[in-house]
Amino acid sequence: MVHGGRMEIFWRCKDRVNTLAIAVMNKWPGVRLRVTEGWDEDGHHPPHSLHYEGRALDVTTSDRDRKKYGVLASLAVEAGFDWVYYESKAHIHVSVKADNSVAIHAGGCFPGDAAVTLQSGEKKNLSELHCGDFVLAVDQSGRVTPSEVLLFLDRDQHRRTTFVTIETDHPVRRLLLTPSHLIFAMQDPANSTADFSPIFASQVRVGDSVLAHHADGPWLHPARVVRVWQQEAIGVYAPLTSHGTLLVNGVLASCYAVFESHPWAHRAFAPLRLVHSLFSLLPLKGEARNCSAQETGMHWYSQFLYQLAWGILGRDSLHS
């Protein structure tokens, strides 16, 4: 999709340039985005240039039509680049801010076509899920139980994201989730499920086991991971349930991400659960019951907690 030489592009810059590339093709059919320079390995830029950090690109259109560059700059702004300007008549310079905020990439999510099971037994895609729905989750004893969807920690139907895909056998399950999302796994499980602990999805390996649900009972069973790979998809959804867990595509996952402690993350979101319980006493329905519901993007409370954890615990304690 993007033409140019080998580049080590800062991941957020890559996300924006992919968005820009799509916008260019939509604006001018047959024309593509052309990247003339990304990562500078040869020292051609001044000291402290963002090209040395993988945060800057020089772009043109594939037809090199300079009359298009003004519109190209506008498309770059709409694509989310933090800085856009005419560096020379030959190209447009675009760049992104430094990744000093965990909130930029902290969200842990599932794709919109991932399915949960409602209390009634009906399957429902996350893109169709609403606050106030009851989905199957797991309580502290390990028993499958209905749990109310309180809000979405992140929700964006248009965002393109890289997911870790985990495939199991016996039973056959396939789950997509972002690398920083927590999933309950273990290397060599016995028949018991008590020793499964939450780890980042990026740490799951072939031969590990995750917890899967069979429709014929209220308990979970180990399922061996037979394949792990990454793939891109559009749409991110991160529902928060009252129990802090949920079954997605029949596999148990945490509602939390970034910080590798499900119990502490669950405690950190206790104020939101308290607010929700208070609002549930009011004669409101659906998402109107949730005073902190957001239309799209990461929930403000998630951003606040990630920033707080970054400042107090440091980057090493969070998913990188």
C-alpha positions in Angstrom: 0.0 0.0 0.0 2.8 2.4 0.8 5.7 2.8 -1.7 9.2 3.6 -0.5 12.4 1.9 0.6 13.0 -0.1 3.7 11.9 2.0 6.8 11.8 1.3 10.5 8.7 3.4 11.2 7.6 4.3 14.7 4.5 2.2 15.2 2.2 5.2 15.7 3.6 6.9 12.6 3.0 3.7 10.7 -0.6 3.7 11.8 -1.1 7.2 10.6 0.6 6.7 7.3 -1.5 3.7 6.5 -4.6 5.8 7.2 -3.2 8.5 4.9 -2.4 6.0 2.2 -6.1 4.9 2.1 -7.2 8.5 2.0 -4.9 9.2 -1.0 -6.3 6.3 -2.9 -9.8 7.3 -2.2 -9.1 10.9 -3.1 -7.3 10.2 -6.4 -8.1 6.8 -7.8 -4.9 5.3 -9.4 -2.6 7.5 -7.3 -0.8 6.1 -4.2 1.0 7.6 -1.3 4.8 7.7 -1.9 7.2 7.8 1.1 10.5 9.3 0.1 12.2 9.1 3.4 11.5 7.6 6.8 14.1 6.2 9.2 17.5 8.0 8.6 20.4 5.5 8.9 23.0 7.7 7.1 23.0 10.9 9.2 21.6 13.1 6.4 19.4 15.2 8.8 20.4 17.7 11.4 21.0 16.5 15.0 17.8 15.7 17.0 15.8 15.2 13.8 12.7 13.1 14.3 13.8 10.9 11.3 16.4 9.3 13.7 13.5 8.2 16.0 11.2 6.8 13.3 8.7 9.6 14.1 8.9 11.5 10.8 8.2 10.9 7.1 8.6 12.8 3.9 5.7 12.0 1.5 4.5 12.8 -1.9 1.9 11.3 -4.3 3.1 8.6 -6.6 2.6 10.8 -9.7 4.7 13.6 -8.1 2.0 16.2 -9.0 2.9 19.2 -6.8 -0.5 20.6 -7.4 -1.9 17.9 -5.2 0.5 18.6 -2.2 -1.8 21.1 -0.6 -4.6 18.6 -0.4 -2.2 15.9 0.6 -1.2 18.1 3.6 -4.8 18.4 4.6 -5.3 14.6 4.3 -2.3 14.1 6.5 -3.8 16.3 9.2 -7.0 14.4 9.0 -5.1 11.1 9.2 -3.8 12.2 12.7 -0.3 13.4 12.1 0.7 15.9 14.9 2.9 18.1 12.6 2.4 18.7 8.9 4.2 21.3 6.7 5.9 22.0 3.4 9.5 21.3 4.1 10.4 21.8 0.5 8.6 22.0 -2.8 9.5 18.3 -3.4 7.6 16.8 -0.5 5.4 17.1 2.6 6.9 16.5 6.0 4.8 14.7 8.5 5.6 13.6 12.1 4.0 12.4 15.3 4.6 13.2 19.0 6.9 11.2 21.1 5.4 8.1 22.7 5.7 9.4 26.3 2.1 8.6 27.0 1.0 5.1 27.7 -2.5 6.1 26.7 -1.4 6.3 23.1 -1.0 2.5 22.8 -2.2 1.2 26.1 -5.6 0.0 25.0 -6.4 -3.7 25.2 -9.1 -4.7 22.9 -10.9 -7.3 20.7 -12.1 -6.9 17.1 -15.7 -6.1 16.4 -16.5 -9.5 15.0 -15.4 -11.3 18.2 -18.4 -12.9 19.8 -19.6 -13.1 23.4 -22.5 -15.2 24.8 -25.4 -13.4 26.3 -27.2 -14.7 29.4 -29.9 -16.1 27.2 -27.3 -18.2 25.3 -27.5 -16.0 22.2 -24.2 -15.1 20.5 -23.5 -11.4 19.9 -20.6 -9.6 18.2 -18.8 -7.0 20.2 -19.7 -4.4 17.6 -23.3 -5.0 18.5 -22.9 -5.2 22.3 -24.4 -2.5 24.5 -24.0 -1.4 28.1 -26.5 -3.2 30.2 -26.2 -6.4 28.3 -25.4 -9.5 30.4 -22.6 -11.7 29.0 -21.0 -14.9 30.2 -17.9 -14.2 32.4 -16.2 -16.0 35.3 -16.3 -15.3 39.0 -13.6 -15.7 41.6 -14.4 -19.3 42.1 -13.8 -20.1 38.4 -17.5 -20.7 37.7 -19.1 -19.3 34.5 -21.7 -16.7 35.4 -23.6 -13.8 33.7 -22.0 -10.4 34.2 -23.3 -7.0 33.2 -21.4 -4.9 30.7 -20.8 -1.6 32.5 -19.1 0.4 29.8 -16.4 0.2 27.1 -12.9 1.0 28.1 -12.1 1.5 24.4 -14.4 1.5 21.4 -13.6 2.6 17.8 -15.1 0.9 14.8 -12.7 2.5 12.4 -9.3 2.0 14.1 -6.9 -0.4 12.4 -5.0 -2.5 14.9 -2.6 -5.4 15.0 -4.1 -8.3 17.0 -2.5 -11.5 18.4 -4.4 -14.5 17.1 -4.5 -17.5 19.4 -5.8 -20.8 18.0 -6.5 -23.9 20.2 -7.6 -27.5 19.7 -9.9 -29.7 21.9 -11.9 -27.5 21.8 -11.1 -25.6 18.6 -11.2 -21.9 19.4 -9.7 -18.8 17.8 -9.4 -15.5 19.7 -8.0 -12.2 18.5 -6.9 -9.6 21.1 -4.3 -6.8 21.2 -0.8 -7.7 22.5 -1.2 -5.8 25.8 -4.5 -7.5 26.7 -4.5 -10.0 29.6 -5.5 -13.6 29.0 -5.5 -16.5 31.4 -2.8 -19.0 30.4 -0.4 -21.7 31.7 2.5 -23.7 30.3 1.8 -27.2 31.6 -1.6 -27.4 33.2 -3.0 -30.4 35.0 -6.7 -31.0 35.0 -7.2 -28.2 37.5 -7.8 -24.6 36.3 -6.8 -23.0 39.5 -3.2 -22.3 38.6 -3.9 -20.3 35.4 -2.7 -16.8 35.7 -3.2 -13.7 33.5 -0.4 -12.9 31.1 -0.1 -10.5 28.1 -1.4 -11.9 24.8 2.0 -11.2 23.3 3.5 -13.7 25.7 1.3 -16.7 24.7 3.3 -19.4 22.9 2.4 -22.6 21.1 2.1 -25.4 23.7 0.6 -23.1 26.3 -2.9 -23.6 27.4 -5.8 -21.2 27.8 -9.2 -21.6 29.4 -12.1 -22.5 27.2 -15.8 -23.0 27.9 -17.9 -25.9 26.8 -21.6 -25.2 26.3 -22.6 -28.2 28.4 -21.5 -26.9 31.8 -20.6 -24.0 34.1 -16.9 -24.7 34.3 -13.8 -24.0 32.2 -11.4 -26.5 30.7 -7.7 -26.2 29.5 -7.3 -25.8 25.7 -3.9 -26.3 24.2 -2.6 -23.5 21.9 -1.6 -24.9 18.6 -0.9 -21.7 16.7 -0.1 -18.0 17.4 0.3 -15.3 14.8 -0.5 -11.6 14.3 -2.9 -10.0 11.9 -4.5 -6.6 11.3 -8.2 -5.9 11.6 -10.4 -2.8 11.7 -12.4 -2.0 14.8 -11.5 -2.2 18.5 -13.8 -3.0 21.4 -13.0 -3.4 25.1 -16.1 -4.0 27.3 -15.8 -3.8 31.0 -18.0 -6.3 32.9 -18.8 -6.2 36.6 -16.6 -9.3 37.2 -13.7 -7.9 35.2 -13.7 -11.0 32.9 -15.5 -12.3 29.9 -15.7 -15.2 27.5 -14.8 -14.1 24.0 -15.1 -16.7 21.2 -15.4 -19.2 24.1 -12.0 -18.3 25.6 -11.6 -16.6 29.0 -10.0 -13.2 28.9 -9.5 -10.4 31.4 -11.2 -7.0 30.7 -7.9 -5.3 31.5 -4.6 -4.7 29.7 -1.2 -3.1 30.0 -0.6 -3.8 33.7 0.2 -7.5 34.3 -2.0 -7.9 37.4 -5.6 -8.7 36.9 -6.5 -8.4 40.6 -4.9 -4.9 41.0 -6.5 -3.7 37.7 -9.9 -4.9 39.0 -9.4 -3.0 42.2 -8.3 0.1 40.3 -11.6 0.2 38.4 -13.7 -0.2 41.6 -14.6 3.5 41.6 -16.2 3.1 38.2 -18.2 0.1 39.4 -19.3 2.1 42.4 -20.5 5.0 40.2 -22.3 2.5 38.0 -24.1 0.8 40.9 -25.3 4.2 42.1 -26.6 5.2 38.7 -28.3 1.8 38.4 -30.6 2.9 41.2 -32.0 5.7 38.9 -34.8 5.0 36.5 -32.6 5.0 33.4 -32.0 2.3 30.8 -29.1 1.0 28.7 -26.1 3.3 28.3 -27.9 6.2 29.8 -27.3 4.5 33.2 -23.6 5.1 32.7 -22.6 8.7 33.4 -19.1 8.0 32.0 -20.0 6.3 28.8 -18.1 7.5 25.7 -19.1 7.6 22.1 -15.8 6.5 20.7 -12.1 6.2 21.7 -10.5 5.3 25.0 -12.4 5.9 28.1 -11.1 8.9 30.2 -10.7 6.8 33.3 -8.5 4.2 31.5 -6.3 7.0 30.3 -6.1 8.5 33.8 -5.1 5.1 35.3 -2.5 4.5 32.6 -0.9 7.9 33.1 -1.0 7.4 36.9 0.7 4.0 36.6 3.3 5.4 34.2 4.2 8.1 36.7 4.2 6.1 39.9 5.3 2.6 38.8 7.4 3.5 35.7 7.4 2.2 32.2 9.0 -1.1 33.1 5.9 -2.2 35.0 3.7 -1.8 32.0 3.4 -3.6 28.7 5.9 -2.3 26.2 
